[in-house]
């Protein structure tokens, strides 16, 4: 079904502006169901392109998880939990940990043209040449438990140099270790992980990667590291059993990759 903008929406949207960032918890120990990030592949697309959305989540209890995805063409921002500007701008995308979104179904070119540009937070408007964001909301959680709300922005733009998700590998110094031992976790960014791009002032800039570290047990020396700070130590728990470690790598422009490893404490 093709999306058609109704005239009454234009006045509503013109008065609103929003900003968005990936929402992830700062606590490094995963004790209950957690969404560690939503990946858009690719994170920047043209108005007629497709994007695959993946929920990177973890439930230490191993319970069945339910997922409900929604596309919002214009969000009113974080102050109201990224609510959509109008219910008619919201579209269900289905369930599952991964969904496919075909933007050709929503006529985003006509959407932007009908508004004369999409409003920004600073009062200006963005065209497809500039690029603007659409928002994907995920409600997820165990079948018998509460739902977690997560939001992902997808940049839509004509031309330019589209952003890609960073590439990285996660290494552990030992896949089996004694209770209470210390294990080193290392991220190895791929050769093309840090992209060079045109910044808001028209100059060239290079991404600085941010690494978020998580585990289902033990104590991490740091929850966040940056750039060339690519190692953290994990003091394993004294109880025997598996410990899952997760690394989320973000490029600051919507790109994300998530890597997982398991350490057997024995």
C-alpha atoms as one frame of an Amber mdcrd trajectory, in Angstrom:
protein
   0.000   0.000   0.000   1.357   3.422  -0.940   1.345   6.076   1.755  -0.449
   9.341   0.950  -0.058  12.406   3.149  -3.370  13.908   4.198  -3.385  17.728
   4.138  -4.249  18.116   7.839  -1.001  16.396   8.814   1.119  19.131   7.262
   0.181  21.753   9.849   0.794  19.320  12.691   4.187  18.257  11.390   5.372
  21.743  10.562   4.970  22.722  14.223   6.981  19.793  15.548  10.642  18.848
  15.545  12.488  15.906  16.989  15.900  14.493  17.710  16.779  10.868  18.279
  19.576   8.657  19.430  19.968   4.955  20.008  18.662   4.014  23.434  20.804
   1.564  25.412  21.234   0.900  29.140  24.453   1.996  30.871  24.600  -0.964
  33.241  27.018  -3.592  31.978  25.642  -6.641  33.806  22.632  -8.249  32.145
  20.397  -9.696  34.859  17.073  -9.698  32.991  15.788  -9.298  29.460  17.635
  -6.452  27.726  17.647  -4.923  24.262  21.264  -3.952  23.614  20.611  -2.188
  20.330  18.563  -2.111  17.138  20.559  -2.556  13.954  19.451  -1.097  10.622
  21.235  -2.644   7.657  22.051  -0.366   6.007  21.651   2.529   8.495  21.278
   5.102   5.695  19.127   4.479   2.623  17.420   6.108  -0.325  13.657   6.797
  -0.264  12.897   3.709  -2.355  15.345   1.297  -0.725  14.874  -1.588   1.688
  16.427  -1.981   5.125  16.674  -4.978   7.431  16.025  -4.279  11.113  17.419
  -6.605  13.780  16.871  -6.585  17.536  20.065  -7.448  19.399  18.659  -8.619
  22.711  19.482 -11.124  25.423  17.430 -12.884  28.060  19.577 -14.767  30.620
  16.568 -16.930  31.487  16.189 -18.095  27.887  12.450 -17.372  27.746  10.472
 -17.057  24.476  10.465 -13.416  23.340   7.681 -11.567  21.547   8.361  -8.687
  19.147   6.150  -5.964  17.638   7.728  -3.448  15.220   6.216  -0.118  14.126
   7.388   2.479  11.609   6.800   6.165  12.415   7.364   8.614   9.566   7.696
  11.556  11.956   8.312  11.379  15.702   7.647  14.212  18.131  10.812  13.375
  20.030  12.286  11.993  23.265  10.250  14.175  25.650   7.181  12.065  24.841
   9.012   8.744  24.352   9.245   9.198  20.567   5.499   9.152  20.054   4.389
   9.512  16.452   3.116  12.945  15.370  -0.161  11.399  14.222  -1.486   7.804
  14.383  -1.926   7.862  10.605   1.866   8.247  10.266   2.431   4.956  12.113
   2.561   1.556  10.362   2.907  -1.933  11.819   5.815  -3.979  10.481   5.145
  -7.343  12.093   6.976  -9.509  14.606  10.168 -11.511  14.951  13.691 -10.535
  15.948  14.307  -9.358  12.361  11.973  -7.568   9.935  12.340  -6.154   6.427
  11.244  -2.577   5.746  10.648  -1.517   2.128  10.548   2.279   2.103   9.156
   2.268  -1.439   5.794   1.384   0.140   5.531   4.770   1.900   6.270   7.369
  -0.823   8.755   9.328   1.284   9.554  11.579  -1.657   5.910  12.665  -1.783
   5.880  12.941   2.001   8.814  15.397   2.011   7.506  17.363  -0.969   4.049
  17.761   0.583   5.637  19.366   3.656   8.086  21.508   1.708  10.785  19.729
   3.714  10.748  17.823   7.008  10.994  20.081  10.125  14.180  19.933  12.205
  14.692  20.688  15.894  16.337  24.060  15.084  13.307  25.279  13.126  14.781
  24.659   9.674  13.571  21.976   7.298  15.377  19.030   5.700  14.964  17.862
   2.122  15.826  14.430   0.770  19.116  15.894  -0.437  19.918  16.921   3.155
  18.535  13.690   4.588  15.986  13.166   7.354  15.140  10.391   9.792  12.241
   8.003  10.047  11.799   6.076  13.288  11.272   2.402  14.008   9.848   1.402
  17.403  10.163  -2.081  18.879   8.059  -3.362  21.766   9.587  -6.627  22.964
   9.883  -8.884  25.955   9.164 -12.329  27.408   5.710 -13.685  26.673   4.608
 -13.433  30.312   6.557 -10.307  31.253   6.647  -6.535  30.713   7.592  -4.996
  27.368  10.738  -3.026  26.582  10.376  -0.066  24.210  13.325   0.603  21.884
  13.673   3.212  19.131  15.892   3.216  16.045  16.288   6.062  13.593  16.921
   5.324   9.912  18.398   8.119   7.801  16.724   8.608   4.403  18.699  10.584
   1.836  19.145  11.016  -1.908  22.734  10.668  -3.086  25.840  11.420  -1.053
  27.979   8.829   0.719  25.644   6.488   2.628  26.787   5.365   6.050  27.502
   1.678   6.660  27.522  -0.316   9.846  31.004  -0.693  11.367  32.753  -4.054
  11.207  34.423  -5.563  14.254  35.373  -8.856  15.906  35.234  -9.679  19.625
  38.047 -11.805  21.100  38.280 -13.379  24.557  41.587 -14.388  26.119  40.070
 -17.654  27.367  36.871 -19.490  26.467  37.163 -21.622  29.625  38.426 -20.305
  32.944  38.315 -20.956  36.670  35.779 -19.240  38.967  36.941 -15.746  39.887
  39.570 -15.608  37.136  40.134 -12.468  35.051  39.591 -12.646  31.296  40.529
  -9.956  28.765  37.979  -8.935  26.150  39.308  -7.283  22.992  37.527  -5.620
  20.090  39.252  -5.695  16.705  37.700  -3.094  14.366  37.664  -4.049  10.707
  39.885  -2.168   8.236  36.899  -0.108   7.017  35.208   0.275  10.418  35.950
   4.007  10.767  34.429   5.836   7.815  35.284   9.335   6.654  32.256  11.540
   5.969  31.171  15.111   5.301  30.208  16.805   8.575  27.554  19.477   9.193
  29.991  22.241   8.287  30.982  20.677   4.972  34.380  19.420   6.130  35.726
  15.874   6.224  35.617  13.973   9.503  36.367  10.428  10.622  34.111   8.431
  12.916  35.198   7.637  16.469  33.852   4.273  17.508  32.166   3.712  20.868
  32.292   0.279  22.489  29.618  -0.789  24.981  30.489  -3.933  26.963  28.027
  -6.295  28.658  28.102  -9.624  30.482  25.609 -11.945  32.168  27.873 -12.415
  35.174  31.038 -11.187  36.849  32.371  -7.624  36.893  33.561  -5.635  33.887
  36.303  -3.080  34.481  34.493  -0.617  32.204  31.071  -0.409  30.592  32.153
   1.974  27.796  35.408   2.556  25.937  36.223   4.685  22.893  38.471   4.862
  19.837  41.751   3.046  20.439  40.767   1.854  23.938  39.862  -1.614  22.696
  40.312  -3.858  25.764  38.469  -4.423  29.029  38.934  -6.991  31.765  36.147
  -9.192  33.083  36.437 -10.720  36.550  34.426 -13.923  36.302  31.878 -14.918
  38.945  32.755 -17.495  41.581  29.798 -19.680  40.570  30.340 -22.210  37.806
  28.396 -22.019  34.545  28.306 -20.098  31.268  28.844 -16.341  31.070  27.772
 -14.526  27.909  29.698 -11.409  26.905  28.330  -8.918  24.380  29.968  -5.997
  22.582  27.968  -3.250  20.846  30.025  -1.055  18.499  28.496   2.299  17.456
  29.867   4.841  14.995  27.923   7.877  16.272  25.935   8.177  13.028  23.416
   5.361  13.472  25.739   2.500  12.552  25.849  -0.515  14.868  27.329  -3.985
  15.024  26.938  -6.469  17.891  29.244  -9.386  18.693  28.767 -12.148  21.298
  30.974 -14.752  22.952  30.461 -17.337  25.711  32.924 -18.171  28.483  32.553
 -21.406  30.466  33.371 -20.948  34.149  34.482 -24.378  35.376
